[in-house]
Amino acid sequence: MSQSELLQKEFISVAEFMQLFDISRATAQRLLKSSEVAHSKLGGKIIIPTRPLREKFGL
């Protein structure tokens, strides 16, 4: 999926977040653990809302 397609979604997975910013799983986990990136758990799965990402990074 392209960057614009990912950002059009309301929520993305950790894997999609990694793809969007070209980061490793360890970096993604560090950002989530430190609460630098807003996220929620839904049924044991971590979901990341794209709206705060668009606002924070001007995407």
PQR file with spaces between the fields and no chain letter, atoms N, CA, C, O and H, PARSE charges and radii, in Angstrom:
ATOM       1  N    MET     1       0.832   -1.178    0.000 -0.4000 1.5000
ATOM       2  CA   MET     1       0.000    0.000    0.000 -0.0000 2.0000
ATOM       3  C    MET     1       0.880    1.245    0.000  0.5500 1.7000
ATOM       4  O    MET     1       1.933    1.271    0.637 -0.5500 1.4000
ATOM       5  N    SER     2       0.446    2.264   -0.710 -0.4000 1.5000
ATOM       6  CA   SER     2       1.228    3.495   -0.764 -0.0000 2.0000
ATOM       7  C    SER     2       0.992    4.326    0.497  0.5500 1.7000
ATOM       8  O    SER     2       0.057    4.077    1.257 -0.5500 1.4000
ATOM       9  H    SER     2      -0.410    2.242   -1.227  0.4000 1.0000
ATOM      10  N    GLN     3       1.849    5.305    0.698 -0.4000 1.5000
ATOM      11  CA   GLN     3       1.749    6.180    1.866 -0.0000 2.0000
ATOM      12  C    GLN     3       0.393    6.884    1.909  0.5500 1.7000
ATOM      13  O    GLN     3      -0.235    6.951    2.965 -0.5500 1.4000
ATOM      14  H    GLN     3       2.609    5.507    0.080  0.4000 1.0000
ATOM      15  N    SER     4      -0.057    7.402    0.782 -0.4000 1.5000
ATOM      16  CA   SER     4      -1.336    8.120    0.760 -0.0000 2.0000
ATOM      17  C    SER     4      -2.505    7.179    1.053  0.5500 1.7000
ATOM      18  O    SER     4      -3.469    7.574    1.710 -0.5500 1.4000
ATOM      19  H    SER     4       0.453    7.347   -0.076  0.4000 1.0000
ATOM      20  N    GLU     5      -2.424    5.940    0.571 -0.4000 1.5000
ATOM      21  CA   GLU     5      -3.485    4.965    0.855 -0.0000 2.0000
ATOM      22  C    GLU     5      -3.533    4.623    2.341  0.5500 1.7000
ATOM      23  O    GLU     5      -4.612    4.493    2.919 -0.5500 1.4000
ATOM      24  H    GLU     5      -1.641    5.620    0.038  0.4000 1.0000
ATOM      25  N    LEU     6      -2.366    4.479    2.953 -0.4000 1.5000
ATOM      26  CA   LEU     6      -2.318    4.181    4.382 -0.0000 2.0000
ATOM      27  C    LEU     6      -2.886    5.330    5.201  0.5500 1.7000
ATOM      28  O    LEU     6      -3.607    5.108    6.174 -0.5500 1.4000
ATOM      29  H    LEU     6      -1.489    4.584    2.484  0.4000 1.0000
ATOM      30  N    LEU     7      -2.564    6.550    4.811 -0.4000 1.5000
ATOM      31  CA   LEU     7      -3.018    7.713    5.569 -0.0000 2.0000
ATOM      32  C    LEU     7      -4.502    7.991    5.389  0.5500 1.7000
ATOM      33  O    LEU     7      -5.091    8.723    6.184 -0.5500 1.4000
ATOM      34  H    LEU     7      -1.978    6.730    4.021  0.4000 1.0000
ATOM      35  N    GLN     8      -5.114    7.424    4.364 -0.4000 1.5000
ATOM      36  CA   GLN     8      -6.553    7.590    4.162 -0.0000 2.0000
ATOM      37  C    GLN     8      -7.357    6.690    5.098  0.5500 1.7000
ATOM      38  O    GLN     8      -8.534    6.943    5.354 -0.5500 1.4000
ATOM      39  H    GLN     8      -4.636    6.830    3.718  0.4000 1.0000
ATOM      40  N    LYS     9      -6.717    5.642    5.605 -0.4000 1.5000
ATOM      41  CA   LYS     9      -7.388    4.744    6.537 -0.0000 2.0000
ATOM      42  C    LYS     9      -7.526    5.438    7.893  0.5500 1.7000
ATOM      43  O    LYS     9      -6.703    6.283    8.247 -0.5500 1.4000
ATOM      44  H    LYS     9      -5.761    5.436    5.398  0.4000 1.0000
ATOM      45  N    GLU    10      -8.559    5.083    8.646 -0.4000 1.5000
ATOM      46  CA   GLU    10      -8.757    5.690    9.965 -0.0000 2.0000
ATOM      47  C    GLU    10      -7.744    5.148   10.976  0.5500 1.7000
ATOM      48  O    GLU    10      -7.242    5.890   11.821 -0.5500 1.4000
ATOM      49  H    GLU    10      -9.227    4.397    8.359  0.4000 1.0000
ATOM      50  N    PHE    11      -7.447    3.846   10.884 -0.4000 1.5000
ATOM      51  CA   PHE    11      -6.484    3.197   11.766 -0.0000 2.0000
ATOM      52  C    PHE    11      -5.552    2.333   10.932  0.5500 1.7000
ATOM      53  O    PHE    11      -5.938    1.812    9.886 -0.5500 1.4000
ATOM      54  H    PHE    11      -7.854    3.243   10.198  0.4000 1.0000
ATOM      55  N    ILE    12      -4.314    2.188   11.410 -0.4000 1.5000
ATOM      56  CA   ILE    12      -3.361    1.297   10.751 -0.0000 2.0000
ATOM      57  C    ILE    12      -2.769    0.348   11.788  0.5500 1.7000
ATOM      58  O    ILE    12      -2.803    0.613   12.990 -0.5500 1.4000
ATOM      59  H    ILE    12      -4.000    2.612   12.260  0.4000 1.0000
ATOM      60  N    SER    13      -2.235   -0.749   11.301 -0.4000 1.5000
ATOM      61  CA   SER    13      -1.586   -1.733   12.169 -0.0000 2.0000
ATOM      62  C    SER    13      -0.138   -1.315   12.422  0.5500 1.7000
ATOM      63  O    SER    13       0.369   -0.373   11.812 -0.5500 1.4000
ATOM      64  H    SER    13      -2.208   -0.965   10.325  0.4000 1.0000
ATOM      65  N    VAL    14       0.508   -2.028   13.324 -0.4000 1.5000
ATOM      66  CA   VAL    14       1.922   -1.754   13.603 -0.0000 2.0000
ATOM      67  C    VAL    14       2.752   -2.017   12.344  0.5500 1.7000
ATOM      68  O    VAL    14       3.673   -1.259   12.042 -0.5500 1.4000
ATOM      69  H    VAL    14       0.097   -2.793   13.820  0.4000 1.0000
ATOM      70  N    ALA    15       2.435   -3.076   11.615 -0.4000 1.5000
ATOM      71  CA   ALA    15       3.164   -3.389   10.378 -0.0000 2.0000
ATOM      72  C    ALA    15       3.015   -2.263    9.354  0.5500 1.7000
ATOM      73  O    ALA    15       3.979   -1.901    8.680 -0.5500 1.4000
ATOM      74  H    ALA    15       1.687   -3.693   11.860  0.4000 1.0000
ATOM      75  N    GLU    16       1.812   -1.715    9.242 -0.4000 1.5000
ATOM      76  CA   GLU    16       1.588   -0.603    8.310 -0.0000 2.0000
ATOM      77  C    GLU    16       2.310    0.656    8.785  0.5500 1.7000
ATOM      78  O    GLU    16       2.824    1.420    7.969 -0.5500 1.4000
ATOM      79  H    GLU    16       1.029   -2.009    9.789  0.4000 1.0000
ATOM      80  N    PHE    17       2.351    0.877   10.096 -0.4000 1.5000
ATOM      81  CA   PHE    17       3.094    2.003   10.670 -0.0000 2.0000
ATOM      82  C    PHE    17       4.578    1.881   10.332  0.5500 1.7000
ATOM      83  O    PHE    17       5.225    2.862    9.964 -0.5500 1.4000
ATOM      84  H    PHE    17       1.933    0.256   10.759  0.4000 1.0000
ATOM      85  N    MET    18       5.106    0.669   10.460 -0.4000 1.5000
ATOM      86  CA   MET    18       6.507    0.421   10.122 -0.0000 2.0000
ATOM      87  C    MET    18       6.766    0.716    8.648  0.5500 1.7000
ATOM      88  O    MET    18       7.783    1.318    8.302 -0.5500 1.4000
ATOM      89  H    MET    18       4.581   -0.128   10.758  0.4000 1.0000
ATOM      90  N    GLN    19       5.857    0.298    7.791 -0.4000 1.5000
ATOM      91  CA   GLN    19       5.989    0.535    6.348 -0.0000 2.0000
ATOM      92  C    GLN    19       5.904    2.026    6.037  0.5500 1.7000
ATOM      93  O    GLN    19       6.676    2.543    5.229 -0.5500 1.4000
ATOM      94  H    GLN    19       5.031   -0.191    8.072  0.4000 1.0000
ATOM      95  N    LEU    20       4.972    2.707    6.675 -0.4000 1.5000
ATOM      96  CA   LEU    20       4.735    4.126    6.421 -0.0000 2.0000
ATOM      97  C    LEU    20       5.971    4.965    6.712  0.5500 1.7000
ATOM      98  O    LEU    20       6.298    5.879    5.954 -0.5500 1.4000
ATOM      99  H    LEU    20       4.345    2.287    7.332  0.4000 1.0000
ATOM     100  N    PHE    21       6.665    4.653    7.820 -0.4000 1.5000
ATOM     101  CA   PHE    21       7.822    5.447    8.230 -0.0000 2.0000
ATOM     102  C    PHE    21       9.152    4.749    7.977  0.5500 1.7000
ATOM     103  O    PHE    21      10.204    5.265    8.355 -0.5500 1.4000
ATOM     104  H    PHE    21       6.399    3.911    8.435  0.4000 1.0000
ATOM     105  N    ASP    22       9.115    3.578    7.340 -0.4000 1.5000
ATOM     106  CA   ASP    22      10.324    2.807    7.026 -0.0000 2.0000
ATOM     107  C    ASP    22      11.193    2.622    8.270  0.5500 1.7000
ATOM     108  O    ASP    22      12.370    2.985    8.288 -0.5500 1.4000
ATOM     109  H    ASP    22       8.260    3.160    7.033  0.4000 1.0000
ATOM     110  N    ILE    23      10.581    2.048    9.309 -0.4000 1.5000
ATOM     111  CA   ILE    23      11.282    1.811   10.567 -0.0000 2.0000
ATOM     112  C    ILE    23      11.210    0.330   10.922  0.5500 1.7000
ATOM     113  O    ILE    23      10.383   -0.412   10.392 -0.5500 1.4000
ATOM     114  H    ILE    23       9.625    1.753    9.295  0.4000 1.0000
ATOM     115  N    SER    24      12.089   -0.079   11.824 -0.4000 1.5000
ATOM     116  CA   SER    24      12.110   -1.471   12.262 -0.0000 2.0000
ATOM     117  C    SER    24      11.024   -1.720   13.304  0.5500 1.7000
ATOM     118  O    SER    24      10.445   -0.783   13.855 -0.5500 1.4000
ATOM     119  H    SER    24      12.761    0.524   12.254  0.4000 1.0000
ATOM     120  N    ARG    25      10.760   -2.996   13.563 -0.4000 1.5000
ATOM     121  CA   ARG    25       9.776   -3.357   14.586 -0.0000 2.0000
ATOM     122  C    ARG    25      10.229   -2.836   15.951  0.5500 1.7000
ATOM     123  O    ARG    25       9.405   -2.364   16.734 -0.5500 1.4000
ATOM     124  H    ARG    25      11.230   -3.757   13.115  0.4000 1.0000
ATOM     125  N    ALA    26      11.528   -2.917   16.245 -0.4000 1.5000
ATOM     126  CA   ALA    26      12.041   -2.443   17.535 -0.0000 2.0000
ATOM     127  C    ALA    26      11.795   -0.944   17.703  0.5500 1.7000
ATOM     128  O    ALA    26      11.406   -0.495   18.781 -0.5500 1.4000
ATOM     129  H    ALA    26      12.197   -3.301   15.609  0.4000 1.0000
ATOM     130  N    THR    27      12.017   -0.181   16.653 -0.4000 1.5000
ATOM     131  CA   THR    27      11.776    1.264   16.711 -0.0000 2.0000
ATOM     132  C    THR    27      10.293    1.550   16.894  0.5500 1.7000
ATOM     133  O    THR    27       9.919    2.419   17.682 -0.5500 1.4000
ATOM     134  H    THR    27      12.333   -0.546   15.777  0.4000 1.0000
ATOM     135  N    ALA    28       9.459    0.833   16.182 -0.4000 1.5000
ATOM     136  CA   ALA    28       8.009    1.014   16.314 -0.0000 2.0000
ATOM     137  C    ALA    28       7.570    0.702   17.738  0.5500 1.7000
ATOM     138  O    ALA    28       6.785    1.448   18.323 -0.5500 1.4000
ATOM     139  H    ALA    28       9.762    0.127   15.542  0.4000 1.0000
ATOM     140  N    GLN    29       8.067   -0.386   18.297 -0.4000 1.5000
ATOM     141  CA   GLN    29       7.701   -0.757   19.660 -0.0000 2.0000
ATOM     142  C    GLN    29       8.178    0.289   20.662  0.5500 1.7000
ATOM     143  O    GLN    29       7.468    0.595   21.620 -0.5500 1.4000
ATOM     144  H    GLN    29       8.706   -0.992   17.823  0.4000 1.0000
ATOM     145  N    ARG    30       9.366    0.838   20.452 -0.4000 1.5000
ATOM     146  CA   ARG    30       9.884    1.878   21.344 -0.0000 2.0000
ATOM     147  C    ARG    30       9.004    3.120   21.296  0.5500 1.7000
ATOM     148  O    ARG    30       8.700    3.705   22.335 -0.5500 1.4000
ATOM     149  H    ARG    30       9.942    0.589   19.673  0.4000 1.0000
ATOM     150  N    LEU    31       8.593    3.527   20.097 -0.4000 1.5000
ATOM     151  CA   LEU    31       7.733    4.702   19.950 -0.0000 2.0000
ATOM     152  C    LEU    31       6.369    4.482   20.598  0.5500 1.7000
ATOM     153  O    LEU    31       5.811    5.396   21.204 -0.5500 1.4000
ATOM     154  H    LEU    31       8.841    3.052   19.253  0.4000 1.0000
ATOM     155  N    LEU    32       5.841    3.283   20.472 -0.4000 1.5000
ATOM     156  CA   LEU    32       4.549    2.973   21.083 -0.0000 2.0000
ATOM     157  C    LEU    32       4.665    2.903   22.604  0.5500 1.7000
ATOM     158  O    LEU    32       3.810    3.423   23.320 -0.5500 1.4000
ATOM     159  H    LEU    32       6.295    2.540   19.980  0.4000 1.0000
ATOM     160  N    LYS    33       5.711    2.269   23.086 -0.4000 1.5000
ATOM     161  CA   LYS    33       5.902    2.116   24.531 -0.0000 2.0000
ATOM     162  C    LYS    33       6.110    3.462   25.213  0.5500 1.7000
ATOM     163  O    LYS    33       5.639    3.669   26.331 -0.5500 1.4000
ATOM     164  H    LYS    33       6.406    1.847   22.504  0.4000 1.0000
ATOM     165  N    SER    34       6.808    4.375   24.551 -0.4000 1.5000
ATOM     166  CA   SER    34       7.081    5.693   25.136 -0.0000 2.0000
ATOM     167  C    SER    34       5.906    6.653   24.954  0.5500 1.7000
ATOM     168  O    SER    34       5.966    7.802   25.392 -0.5500 1.4000
ATOM     169  H    SER    34       7.190    4.206   23.642  0.4000 1.0000
ATOM     170  N    SER    35       4.852    6.185   24.316 -0.4000 1.5000
ATOM     171  CA   SER    35       3.639    6.990   24.047 -0.0000 2.0000
ATOM     172  C    SER    35       3.899    8.176   23.126  0.5500 1.7000
ATOM     173  O    SER    35       3.137    9.143   23.131 -0.5500 1.4000
ATOM     174  H    SER    35       4.803    5.251   23.960  0.4000 1.0000
ATOM     175  N    GLU    36       4.962    8.112   22.341 -0.4000 1.5000
ATOM     176  CA   GLU    36       5.220    9.159   21.341 -0.0000 2.0000
ATOM     177  C    GLU    36       4.223    9.050   20.191  0.5500 1.7000
ATOM     178  O    GLU    36       3.983   10.014   19.463 -0.5500 1.4000
ATOM     179  H    GLU    36       5.582    7.327   22.337  0.4000 1.0000
ATOM     180  N    VAL    37       3.652    7.869   20.043 -0.4000 1.5000
ATOM     181  CA   VAL    37       2.655    7.626   19.002 -0.0000 2.0000
ATOM     182  C    VAL    37       1.383    7.125   19.682  0.5500 1.7000
ATOM     183  O    VAL    37       1.406    6.138   20.417 -0.5500 1.4000
ATOM     184  H    VAL    37       3.847    7.086   20.634  0.4000 1.0000
ATOM     185  N    ALA    38       0.278    7.817   19.425 -0.4000 1.5000
ATOM     186  CA   ALA    38      -1.005    7.418   20.010 -0.0000 2.0000
ATOM     187  C    ALA    38      -1.413    6.052   19.464  0.5500 1.7000
ATOM     188  O    ALA    38      -1.255    5.775   18.275 -0.5500 1.4000
ATOM     189  H    ALA    38       0.259    8.619   18.828  0.4000 1.0000
ATOM     190  N    HIS    39      -1.935    5.210   20.339 -0.4000 1.5000
ATOM     191  CA   HIS    39      -2.384    3.890   19.915 -0.0000 2.0000
ATOM     192  C    HIS    39      -3.394    3.337   20.913  0.5500 1.7000
ATOM     193  O    HIS    39      -3.533    3.843   22.027 -0.5500 1.4000
ATOM     194  H    HIS    39      -2.063    5.435   21.305  0.4000 1.0000
ATOM     195  N    SER    40      -4.086    2.303   20.497 -0.4000 1.5000
ATOM     196  CA   SER    40      -5.059    1.612   21.346 -0.0000 2.0000
ATOM     197  C    SER    40      -4.949    0.125   21.075  0.5500 1.7000
ATOM     198  O    SER    40      -4.402   -0.301   20.057 -0.5500 1.4000
ATOM     199  H    SER    40      -3.973    1.892   19.593  0.4000 1.0000
ATOM     200  N    LYS    41      -5.476   -0.654   21.999 -0.4000 1.5000
ATOM     201  CA   LYS    41      -5.551   -2.096   21.791 -0.0000 2.0000
ATOM     202  C    LYS    41      -6.993   -2.456   21.514  0.5500 1.7000
ATOM     203  O    LYS    41      -7.905   -1.997   22.201 -0.5500 1.4000
ATOM     204  H    LYS    41      -5.920   -0.308   22.826  0.4000 1.0000
ATOM     205  N    LEU    42      -7.187   -3.269   20.519 -0.4000 1.5000
ATOM     206  CA   LEU    42      -8.519   -3.742   20.155 -0.0000 2.0000
ATOM     207  C    LEU    42      -8.445   -5.251   19.995  0.5500 1.7000
ATOM     208  O    LEU    42      -7.904   -5.756   19.012 -0.5500 1.4000
ATOM     209  H    LEU    42      -6.445   -3.642   19.961  0.4000 1.0000
ATOM     210  N    GLY    43      -8.991   -5.960   20.963 -0.4000 1.5000
ATOM     211  CA   GLY    43      -8.946   -7.421   20.906 -0.0000 2.0000
ATOM     212  C    GLY    43      -7.534   -7.976   20.914  0.5500 1.7000
ATOM     213  O    GLY    43      -7.266   -8.989   20.268 -0.5500 1.4000
ATOM     214  H    GLY    43      -9.430   -5.550   21.762  0.4000 1.0000
ATOM     215  N    GLY    44      -6.632   -7.334   21.630 -0.4000 1.5000
ATOM     216  CA   GLY    44      -5.251   -7.779   21.705 -0.0000 2.0000
ATOM     217  C    GLY    44      -4.375   -7.265   20.579  0.5500 1.7000
ATOM     218  O    GLY    44      -3.162   -7.476   20.593 -0.5500 1.4000
ATOM     219  H    GLY    44      -6.850   -6.511   22.155  0.4000 1.0000
ATOM     220  N    LYS    45      -4.966   -6.596   19.609 -0.4000 1.5000
ATOM     221  CA   LYS    45      -4.218   -6.054   18.474 -0.0000 2.0000
ATOM     222  C    LYS    45      -4.021   -4.552   18.678  0.5500 1.7000
ATOM     223  O    LYS    45      -4.950   -3.848   19.072 -0.5500 1.4000
ATOM     224  H    LYS    45      -5.951   -6.424   19.597  0.4000 1.0000
ATOM     225  N    ILE    46      -2.824   -4.072   18.413 -0.4000 1.5000
ATOM     226  CA   ILE    46      -2.541   -2.641   18.532 -0.0000 2.0000
ATOM     227  C    ILE    46      -2.974   -1.947   17.249  0.5500 1.7000
ATOM     228  O    ILE    46      -2.610   -2.360   16.149 -0.5500 1.4000
ATOM     229  H    ILE    46      -2.069   -4.644   18.093  0.4000 1.0000
ATOM     230  N    ILE    47      -3.758   -0.885   17.410 -0.4000 1.5000
ATOM     231  CA   ILE    47      -4.163   -0.072   16.261 -0.0000 2.0000
ATOM     232  C    ILE    47      -3.700    1.361   16.496  0.5500 1.7000
ATOM     233  O    ILE    47      -3.693    1.851   17.625 -0.5500 1.4000
ATOM     234  H    ILE    47      -4.055   -0.549   18.305  0.4000 1.0000
ATOM     235  N    ILE    48      -3.317    2.015   15.416 -0.4000 1.5000
ATOM     236  CA   ILE    48      -2.767    3.368   15.482 -0.0000 2.0000
ATOM     237  C    ILE    48      -3.648    4.279   14.639  0.5500 1.7000
ATOM     238  O    ILE    48      -3.782    4.070   13.434 -0.5500 1.4000
ATOM     239  H    ILE    48      -3.323    1.617   14.499  0.4000 1.0000
ATOM     240  N    PRO    49      -4.254    5.295   15.268 -0.5600 1.5000
ATOM     241  CA   PRO    49      -5.074    6.223   14.486  0.2800 2.0000
ATOM     242  C    PRO    49      -4.184    7.087   13.593  0.5500 1.7000
ATOM     243  O    PRO    49      -3.127    7.549   14.024 -0.5500 1.4000
ATOM     244  N    THR    50      -4.606    7.299   12.367 -0.4000 1.5000
ATOM     245  CA   THR    50      -3.767    8.062   11.436 -0.0000 2.0000
ATOM     246  C    THR    50      -3.906    9.572   11.599  0.5500 1.7000
ATOM     247  O    THR    50      -2.997   10.315   11.229 -0.5500 1.4000
ATOM     248  H    THR    50      -5.464    6.924   12.017  0.4000 1.0000
ATOM     249  N    ARG    51      -5.011   10.030   12.138 -0.4000 1.5000
ATOM     250  CA   ARG    51      -5.223   11.479   12.279 -0.0000 2.0000
ATOM     251  C    ARG    51      -4.093   12.158   13.071  0.5500 1.7000
ATOM     252  O    ARG    51      -3.548   13.158   12.604 -0.5500 1.4000
ATOM     253  H    ARG    51      -5.750    9.426   12.438  0.4000 1.0000
ATOM     254  N    PRO    52      -3.724   11.636   14.269 -0.5600 1.5000
ATOM     255  CA   PRO    52      -2.618   12.273   14.998  0.2800 2.0000
ATOM     256  C    PRO    52      -1.293   12.234   14.227  0.5500 1.7000
ATOM     257  O    PRO    52      -0.480   13.152   14.340 -0.5500 1.4000
ATOM     258  N    LEU    53      -1.080   11.173   13.446 -0.4000 1.5000
ATOM     259  CA   LEU    53       0.144   11.090   12.644 -0.0000 2.0000
ATOM     260  C    LEU    53       0.161   12.183   11.584  0.5500 1.7000
ATOM     261  O    LEU    53       1.177   12.847   11.376 -0.5500 1.4000
ATOM     262  H    LEU    53      -1.740   10.428   13.354  0.4000 1.0000
ATOM     263  N    ARG    54      -0.980   12.363   10.914 -0.4000 1.5000
ATOM     264  CA   ARG    54      -1.069   13.407    9.883 -0.0000 2.0000
ATOM     265  C    ARG    54      -0.838   14.781   10.498  0.5500 1.7000
ATOM     266  O    ARG    54      -0.152   15.616    9.909 -0.5500 1.4000
ATOM     267  H    ARG    54      -1.805   11.824   11.083  0.4000 1.0000
ATOM     268  N    GLU    55      -1.406   15.023   11.682 -0.4000 1.5000
ATOM     269  CA   GLU    55      -1.260   16.324   12.335 -0.0000 2.0000
ATOM     270  C    GLU    55       0.161   16.535   12.853  0.5500 1.7000
ATOM     271  O    GLU    55       0.738   17.608   12.674 -0.5500 1.4000
ATOM     272  H    GLU    55      -1.963   14.345   12.160  0.4000 1.0000
ATOM     273  N    LYS    56       0.721   15.514   13.493 -0.4000 1.5000
ATOM     274  CA   LYS    56       2.053   15.627   14.101 -0.0000 2.0000
ATOM     275  C    LYS    56       3.162   15.781   13.060  0.5500 1.7000
ATOM     276  O    LYS    56       4.105   16.548   13.256 -0.5500 1.4000
ATOM     277  H    LYS    56       0.252   14.642   13.639  0.4000 1.0000
ATOM     278  N    PHE    57       3.041   15.049   11.957 -0.4000 1.5000
ATOM     279  CA   PHE    57       4.102   15.038   10.957 -0.0000 2.0000
ATOM     280  C    PHE    57       3.743   15.801    9.689  0.5500 1.7000
ATOM     281  O    PHE    57       4.516   15.813    8.731 -0.5500 1.4000
ATOM     282  H    PHE    57       2.275   14.426   11.798  0.4000 1.0000
ATOM     283  N    GLY    58       2.581   16.434    9.679 -0.4000 1.5000
ATOM     284  CA   GLY    58       2.175   17.238    8.529 -0.0000 2.0000
ATOM     285  C    GLY    58       2.031   16.437    7.249  0.5500 1.7000
ATOM     286  O    GLY    58       2.412   16.898    6.173 -0.5500 1.4000
ATOM     287  H    GLY    58       1.953   16.424   10.457  0.4000 1.0000
ATOM     288  N    LEU    59       1.485   15.246    7.366 -0.4000 1.5000
ATOM     289  CA   LEU    59       1.341   14.371    6.192 -0.0000 2.0000
ATOM     290  C    LEU    59       0.007   14.554    5.521  0.5500 1.7000
ATOM     291  O    LEU    59      -0.276   13.895    4.520 -0.5500 1.4000
ATOM     292  H    LEU    59       1.176   14.871    8.240  0.4000 1.0000
